Amino acid sequence: MKCNVSINSNQIQGTNKSVFTTLNTAINDFMNNTVWTNNVFETSERIECNMVINIKDQPTTESFTGTIQIQSRRPVYGSAYNSVMFNYLDNNFNFNYKEFDPLEFSENSYVSNLSSMLAFYAYIIIGLDYDSYSSKGGSLYFQKADKIVNNAQSSGALGWNFSENRGDRKNRYWLVNNILSSDYDPLRQFNYNYHRLGLDLMNQSVERGRLVIKDAVDALDKFYDSKPDPFMHYFQVTLDSKEDEIVQIFSQSPVEDKKKIFTFLAKVDPANPTKYAALKQ
């Protein structure tokens, strides 16, 4: 993995800022030097991602509360363009860290909340990437993420349990639960069709690639209407990563195609119609 980590500690008062520098280094090393998959890749082939950690409070010397914004990207075949695969905000990024202690992780047991959260997102990122290259190709990594959830549930830390966030079901438990549910197979198929059969074709034929993507969005529309559950967390995560790109792809399409895409996006994201204004021109 090729992950760039940054930590914002501006809200924390005090003189010992060195702990955040050490923490940044530790997380960068953990994300980039852990062997997450048995498949061998060149350095240039590693999945690119950014993690922005915002530390909001430091209740004790070794405890921290904050958020993490994660974004991963996938190169599009035959181009210099990178497509956003995952764009996610976790508001429960709370952990303990003792300066200079190594970050340790075990797939079979819970070691710490920090390493568990980082490993969870590493496997989600890898799973989404693999899903985009072969149909349901990321299942192994989603299963690993699910195992981390199961191991962490007894820790009492936020973000791991089904009983949290009952109002919207937006946490780590529900994210991987949705992905692994057969009810969400059409969404995983969308990931493959959109990227491997659509975007990767566009360097050969923009029109053919756009047509495949249009069919993929049509299928996404039907999936949304089927509503396998009232909250559809994984659907929203997918939409958050792709909606700007979909607008860009169809902004030069025939009027009827633009109208259809606009209708879909306005239906699933009614609070932000101005984001899709380019489709009405």
C-alpha angles and dihedrals in degrees: 000000000000103000127169113205126194129179125205112200099162092122092059117091122208142072103265099089092143091086090068092052090050091046091051091053092046093052093045090051092046095050097042103036102040113100101235098172138026090228113102119230135177115246089253090055096056118118111261119223142158127215119193113190118195113197109206102172141011106201092178136007091270104030127083137181126197148102137282128211113201127192127174130184139204125206116239114231116260095007143080090238122115120204119214109242102175130019110171139160119205111194093188101065095142123150150144121248131174112203114259094008111132119244108246127192136181126189090212102049143026111260104163139343093239097054091041093054093046093048091046092056092043090058093044090052092048093045093052091047093050091046088058092058100043133015107273088345092148097061095110092056094045088052089053089051089049090052090054089053091051092048093049099047095088092051094082091229118139123258101038105083134080092221093065124088093019089167095065108357093230110153141095093277094055094042096060092034089059094045094052095043114103086224087072097048091107089059092052089048088052088057091056098041094046096049110026099032097030118027094032090055096052096084087063098039124000092194095050092046092048091050091055090048090049089054090048091052090048088055089048089054091053090047091052091052091052091058102195088196135005095250105041095190096174091050091055091048089053092048092049090057098043110031097087091046093049090054090050093049095051100036090097096040127113114285095253093053092047091049092052094049091046091052091053095047093045089051096051095038105030094160094066110044093144089067088070098045092118088068091060097056 
